[in-house]
Amino acid sequence: MSKFSHIYIEERAAAYPVAQHVLSRFPGSIRVMIRHYKDVFNRPHQDFRCQKASTKLILAVKREPFLYPGPEVCEDFGNPNFYYTSPVLNCVYDCDYCYLQGLYPSANIVIFVNIEEFFKAVDRQLESGPLYLCPSYDTDLLALEGIVPYASRWIEFAGIRQGLRIELRTRSANYSAIAGLTPVEQVILAWSLSPHEVVRRYERLAPPLKARLTAIKAALQDGWQVRLCFEPLIKIHNWQQVYREFLDEVFSIIPAERVFDANIGVFRMSKEQFKRISRLRSDTDIFAFPMVCREGGVVTYEDEKELRDFFYQNLNRYLPEEKIYG
């Protein structure tokens, strides 16, 4: 069956304006009323890989907590009060290395329709001081903007809040969906970038590198703060040459002096998620290079430092040290 052929709707979610908006986008989808989203999303014996071929939507109402402390494995960019939030669960893309396939039992996409309660939770947290918030870690809000306009809602919200800074991370080329908005100083648009070879082999359904670079260039020209996220760095054959040429291409299109900052992250994943995904993904060679489990239960490449140092040295040709994190 086609993507979004069915939409599951919590009874308490149906009347929310966001739910009505999403339903209006898919008038031909079969609507199924449910008691609680976990009855569908968390049910046993699901097949994540099969569901990726026929993803469904689930509309639900989120209950507390709305905000979570930022994970230690994620870069905080010098922000002491670092949190993330998940107004949507799961992603429209299907990257071989994605930790979500080891985190969730289902590939279906959950949209929490009570966005105003997320905003109220942020306001409560702001009472304790400045907040650095990432609402696009467990999904790609910009890629979903045509279904639910949450990227623009977060941008508009951040623009009228003191002490709040938001990072919207994406692999999308869908910048046109928010191009009509006035750039907001409190918002960083963060694009994840990979070489052509990695995109073609491991970033299923994601836009090609050239399309992302075109979107970034347009965002910079419009005055947005743009972060370049070079993660996860994936080992492939002849990786030194591939990544060197990749950076040359990126900065042949993107003016380095206008980039807000950048971060580097070599592939890493919790041991539990890695075990789950390794069992699921017999269709990929992404885990073919030798891996080790570091202190804290994080799985990464044996020669992680070599890969990171090589990339840093080449990135440092274009960006100063103070603009590089990770």
Steps between C-alpha positions, in 0.01 A plus 500: 500500500615855434657726759244659736217287359376468859489759776446385858336765719479503877145582603621793710715632212232521233368848583838676511563748215830327415318168459244660271778658295682169454179317409421765239833422333399136447130490416529153346669334797311247709438638849517267796401621848710363788507536877872573543781537247712238677235238421621529140852639533622270778319179413724189490630311195520797266741503206674838476639425154164400351331803653753732339361391163147596604519757777185607682423813701386500862344813650529515877496723806830519689505486876778627726793514491537721195868587543796269557860577598732486199684166469870498589590361155349812337690827461366784716701774319596655832143532623470384864119477498461256208170319441320326218134439430314263268180640348535228235637146530679341203620630168392491136853402396649152537872533570678170562682636805201672664472432874120535486466150355661370818308736727140450387309177434312660210593693185165680499510875563335643813395864488409649837225747424506700826787726394384782728576286804855455376530877484362538853760251627774708338366815667507327838861392442599852394400623845820330624725676246614482136420183309661329201240271343504246217149402379620306196722222641255209474361610164557749218251782544598687186449188289152465653403866459259419215313260729512687830648853518699451817830644375332835436306481828823454697669782310213739569490395866874549549484844341292638787679331792790651693775261606400224257720365222379224270687271264293351217702212357417357159613299199225656295530722194159643589620849588235652271238395759631763745669741257214747544576541872717781630830360635496471878817562700402239760477222239786301346422299189731198518557286193644149525732440205664186360708424190325380184628147561343485847172658388459255211580190704372573849261798505199343337231749394702804614570779249834496316788712626464758222135566591589555866784737409266698277255531792779610737624762257149643468457508881832683542406752233175566684689568822448186708760365740610168354687220674669227296474160667756252374360198674499217508835460327474156341799289400496392139762383252761771436340720766789748523468606137119490511475732800770738376323542167165524680614802700645661190162465332306631799706818523507554127126569536463621859687820599701390804508847654119502530469164677395542864693192618546129433520177693672170437368165622637159409240220487404395852206323655401343831589134533135395534390688190798370304412139586138550397584669171772249412239223524254696286735617228642204310439710186784748563877491540510815710629313804771315307795695643629387842303647792572524871288576805647794688453598862138589563368235260550698178588305183724669242789426263826364637685788334240765584767754600686462171184566301400797712848658502532463123164666442574778751830586332331526161202696632741737676624605154163673458375582849692638798548285808248701706222409254559123512341281767515131571 
